[in-house]
């Protein structure tokens, strides 16, 4: 649920490198290696994308077509 925490911060923000912190601390805490991109970020984004589903209507195209007629 916190996949956005792993997004890079903007230049003017004082960001934390959560992915690197996770990569270094995970083995110390759990004794296992982890790849945040492959094991946290990618699955979370796939679940999020699936939750949105495919749009059933192309509203922009409908507006373009309405202008033509």
C-alpha positions as CSV (number, residue, x, y, z in Angstrom):
1,X,0.0,0.0,0.0
2,X,3.0,2.3,0.3
3,X,4.5,1.8,-3.1
4,X,4.6,5.6,-3.6
5,X,7.2,5.8,-0.8
6,X,9.7,4.2,-3.2
7,X,9.2,6.9,-5.9
8,X,12.2,9.2,-6.4
9,X,11.9,12.6,-4.8
10,X,12.0,15.9,-6.6
11,X,15.2,17.9,-6.5
12,X,13.9,20.5,-4.1
13,X,12.7,17.8,-1.7
14,X,15.0,16.2,0.8
15,X,14.3,12.7,-0.2
16,X,15.0,9.4,1.4
17,X,16.3,6.5,-0.6
18,X,13.9,4.0,0.8
19,X,14.8,1.3,-1.7
20,X,18.5,1.4,-0.8
21,X,17.7,1.6,2.9
22,X,15.4,-1.5,2.5
23,X,18.1,-3.3,0.4
24,X,20.7,-2.8,3.2
25,X,18.5,-3.3,6.3
26,X,16.4,-6.3,5.1
27,X,19.3,-8.8,5.4
28,X,20.2,-7.5,8.8
29,X,16.7,-7.9,10.1
30,X,15.4,-10.9,8.2
31,X,18.6,-12.6,7.0
32,X,17.4,-12.5,3.4
33,X,18.3,-10.3,0.3
34,X,15.5,-8.3,-1.3
35,X,15.2,-6.4,-4.6
36,X,12.6,-3.7,-3.9
37,X,12.0,-3.0,-7.5
38,X,11.2,-6.6,-8.4
39,X,9.6,-7.7,-5.1
40,X,7.7,-4.6,-3.9
41,X,7.3,-2.0,-6.6
42,X,6.5,-4.0,-9.7
43,X,3.9,-6.3,-8.0
44,X,2.2,-3.3,-6.3
45,X,2.0,-1.3,-9.5
46,X,0.6,-4.4,-11.3
47,X,-2.1,-4.8,-8.7
48,X,-2.9,-1.1,-8.8
49,X,-3.1,-1.2,-12.6
50,X,-5.4,-4.2,-12.6
51,X,-7.7,-2.4,-10.1
52,X,-8.3,0.4,-12.5
53,X,-9.4,-1.9,-15.3
54,X,-9.8,-1.0,-18.9
55,X,-11.8,2.1,-19.7
56,X,-15.1,1.2,-21.2
57,X,-15.6,4.5,-23.1
58,X,-13.2,6.8,-24.9
59,X,-14.6,10.1,-23.7
60,X,-12.0,12.2,-25.5
61,X,-12.8,10.5,-28.8
62,X,-16.5,11.0,-28.2
63,X,-15.9,14.7,-27.8
64,X,-13.8,14.8,-31.0
65,X,-16.6,13.0,-32.9
66,X,-19.2,15.4,-31.5
67,X,-17.3,18.4,-32.8
68,X,-17.2,16.9,-36.3
69,X,-20.9,16.4,-36.5
